[in-house]
Amino acid sequence: YGQGTGPTWMDDVNCDGSETTLSLCSFRGWGVEDCYHHEDAGVICTTSTSLAPIRLVGGLTSNEGRVEVYYSDQWGTVCDDNWDLDDARVVCRQLGYSGATTYRTQAFYGQGTGRIWMDDVICDGSETTLSSCSFSGWGVENCEHSEDVGV
């Protein structure tokens, strides 16, 4: 990628992979460095196989609504069995928000239609995508749309 120019802002960066931004990784401090530009870092990103697009539907604002997941060329919902604040936090972070303040069950934002894609979702809260959390399997569920989740 070639050498950069100007200040080097981060040195000795150490990430564990759960961070949502590079600045959350440990490093020596902003501008504290002993580097030359031939040491500038670069990355090549890959598409995650665990990334299923998600959206919020039916809320009064863009940061609330029924959680819907896109899988196998169709949108579907998520069942509320085991749904909690850790799961909601992952959804909100995947959508670009800093976190979640509440979670909703029992189709609070209305019942969805079509497939129920996810059931028995269990996130520990550190995941970057909902589909990387533990769940029963795509379309493996014992739910009705009256159990759709929201954030």
N, C-alpha and C positions, 0 to 999 in steps of 0.2 A: 504493500500500500504506500510505501515511501515514508520518508521522515516528515514529521509535522514541523511547525514553526511556532514561535511564541512560547508562553509559559507552559510548563508541565505542572498540572494541578494535582495529580495523584501519583503516589509511589508506594510500593510494597502493598498492593491491594490484595486482600484475602477475603474471598466470598465462600459461603457454604452452599450456595445454589438456591436458597429459599428467599433471598432478598428480591424485592420488586424493583429496586433501583440500585445502580452502582454505588451511589453515595451511602447506602445502608451497609455496605461491606466495610470491614476494618481497613484502615490505611493510616499513613503517618500523619496526616493532617493536610488541609488545603494548602498547596504550594510548598509543602515541606518535602523536598526531594533532593536526590543527588544523581540525576539522570542526564543522559545525552539523548538527542532525538533519534539516534539509531536504535534506541531501546523502546521507542513508542509501540504501544500494543495495538493490535487489531483483532477482529473476530469475524467469523463466518457463521451466520445464524442458520438454523435448520427449522423446518416446519415441524412442530410437535405432533406426534401421532395421537397424543391424548387431548388435543385441543378440539373441542366441539364448540362451535359458535353458540352463544347464549344471548337472550334478549329479555327485557322486561315488558310485560303487556298489561294494560288495564289500570295502571296507576294514574294518579292525578298529576304527577311530575315525572320527568325522565329517570329519576333515581329510585323509583319504586314501581312495583308491579309483580304480576305472576311471572315466575321464572320459566322460560321456554328454552329448550335445547334443540339445536339442528343436528340431526343424525340421519344417515341413509336417505338424503335428499328430501327430508320433511321435518317440520317443526313439531315438537311434542313437549309434554309437560314433565314435571318432577313430582313424585309422590311424597307426602309429608311424614312417612314412617321414619323415625330417628332424626328428622330435620331439626337443626338447632342453630345457634348463633355462629358457631364455627363454620357451618356450611354457608350461611348467609355472607360471612366475611369473604369467603373464597369467591362467591358469585360477584360481590361488589368489586373486589380487587380485579377480577378478570375483566370487568366492564370499565375499569379505569378509575374507580373511586378508591378512597383511602381506606375504607372499612365499612362496617355495617353497625347500625345502632339497634336494630330489631329484626325479627324474622316473622313470617306469617305462615299459618297452616290453614287447613280446612277451606281452601279456595277463597281466601279473604278478598282477592282481587278478581273474583269470578272464576267460573269453571272453564278450563280450556276444552279443546276438541281434538280429535285424532289420537295419536299414540301417546301413551305415558312411557317415556323413554327410560326414566331412572327411578329406582326405588331403593329404600334402605341405604341412602347416602350417608356416609360417615367420613367427614373431613376432620383433620386435627387442627386446621386453621392455617397451616403453613403452605398448603398447596397453591399453585398459581392458576390452576384451572379446575372447574368443577368435575370434569371428566377424569381428572387424575386422582380424585378421591375414591375411596372404596364404595362400591355399590353392587347391586345384584346382577348386573349385566344389562346390556342394551335391550330394552323391551321386556325384561324379566321382572314382572311386578304382580301384585295382588291388590290393586287399588282401583278406585273410581275417581273421576275428575273432581268430585267433592273433596278430595284430599290434595289438590294441587297446592304447591308452595309458592311463597312470594317473599320479597324483601322490601 
